């Protein structure tokens, strides 16, 4: 009787796991179908087509309105800005929630200190918008747009979990590289493609339109890489967008990752592993308490370089 009961329980567990696996596969298929339908709906809109045409041949004299969605969200941001004289360059970040801010405090302080060292303004989004409809990572787009409206011409965005490990590194060459390319946005790649954790943007006629296109391309809002899946897909599918974004050939110039990240994320390989002397160590996707431990470790390592 006992053996029979054991077999019954084993069979129940086995078929239960099989059922869970099937349900998970169905959810995945449904999510993929929904994302495909959302993508098709976005790409068929007149605004999307109009913005693509503008990005192909941007001109300061042409009108190309920004969507109310981006306008309203930008206006809703409660930014804390520390101006630095007449500087038109600003370092900015987003860190919401007291607990998270405490965890990444050394990173946030490194951003502020860097801005002060180089004579830049500094902006910190520490309070969620009254209508927080998406993951906070998406809000770097309306943040950049709002800073443009406030007259800043060069924007350096650092994720809150990006630690500046070599503050004597100038960002002027990065903006020079961006200007020489004739593009609006400088980003890097990670092992999955475009990474928006650290980016540099330069004011132009087309930058607001580019930010608007990305913001409204939220065809897969539940995706774990948030706005990055939008950027990656736009880069792959739409040459007009790719023509406005510069993806660096040297990602360690401004977006390196701790070596421990490879094991944490179970990656087959990791792009841009941090080395002594790198500008930034970005603890992408690493949560507390490991995040706290690694920030302290890399602060110490950076101090020894």
Secondary structure, DSSP 8 states (H G I E B T S, - for coil): -HHHHHHHHHHHHHHHHHHHHHHHHHHHHHHHHHHHHHHHHHHTSHHHHHHHHHHHT--TTS-----HHHHHHHHT--EEEE--TT--EEEEEE--SHHHHHHTHHHHHHHHHHHHHHT-EEEEE-S--SS--S-GGGGHHHHHHHHHHTT--EEEEE-TTEEES-TT--SHHHHHHHHHHT-SEEEEEETTEEEEEEEEEE--TTHHHHHHHHHT--TTTT-TTTHHHHHHHHHHH-HHHHTTEEE-S-GGGT-EE-THHHHHTT-S--SSB--TT-SEEE-TT--TTHHHHHHHHHHHHHHT-
